[in-house]
């Protein structure tokens, strides 16, 4: 079950939200919490009952380790907890990759449990916070279960901290106003991003990369289009999920952290990583970069720490050389950006820095999307061959846009979407500016368009489900 599906929008969400409002009316806070935990487990179990068992085992084991950590406050228990969680993640996510060097890859095909990359990081952060006493205690098993498996953020984040979530459902949870109108507005905006913008881009993006995977090649403009189109597809898909998660959280009285702040408006790679996947960037900074030394031991040590952090960040996204290459590329770009700021007092004007950063970021998406590192190299080789291969007519563009299928008109559609990302405010700011009447119109029209579009296309899983 995914957010952008009839089963979620017309069955699961109305039933769960209805029960929640009923329990809220009678001030039954703990039963409401238990109901949301059960609903979240059912939400996850629809995908795979077998891996629902894994999720439950991880919850019980981690809660037990957390209790030991609070009771004894010894580094030993923190190390055990971190090793345990990383070992589980490593088995499901990387065992097939590493064992393929010594055996047939088909022999070691392991299905990746949905959301394991995200909730593993959440559990590790919980243990570290307990050890550093930024969290006073473990809370009850029900509290911890809700923190781990609350369905809006279970599958693809944002990565949340218990010290932020626990106080939100403490005693008096139902005494606060419920921002359900803002929540359903953000849910609608996220659905529109996913269903109306990201999903129609998918066939055009796939055709570009499949052409290279099958042995073909792309000219320079097509390579730029491959990076741009996937960058836009990934942004609208993932930021759409984040908007939906935040909106759903608000509907249940939980405020989840913002994960995107218009990242394509960045004028440097440093700024990009402060705007893109903010909760992952924060986790890597707090639990990897700073423990490695951060910037406390000189620029050289800081550069090494940045490179290691980004390499591991790339590896977190997937077991493949292309992900390591993507992480290494961003690590090098961040090091260059930091050295530039330290050594050269002059900064590029924003009107130059923004498009330059945008081109670099879009080209850097190529190894992230390519099927292999060899495909990524072949794509980059096409940058030396500059000739335009697209033939566009206004009627073709209009017909494809109206049919929600974008292929031949991909360049113009991507240009239009790029302009939209650069001039429109963030989803939350947009919803706040609209006011109650504007939000009502947005929800009515937006949900109609989304439900209509879903009737004519199969459910498309979120891209980050693969990571």
Helices and strands as residue ranges (DSSP letters): H 6-6, I 7-12, H 13-25, H 29-47, H 49-72, H 75-99, G 105-108, H 116-131, H 141-149, H 151-154, H 162-165, G 166-169, G 173-175, H 180-191, I 192-198, H 199-213, H 220-251, G 263-265, H 269-275, H 278-284, I 285-289, H 299-317, H 321-343, H 350-369, H 373-381, G 382-384, H 394-402, H 410-423, H 427-455, G 463-466
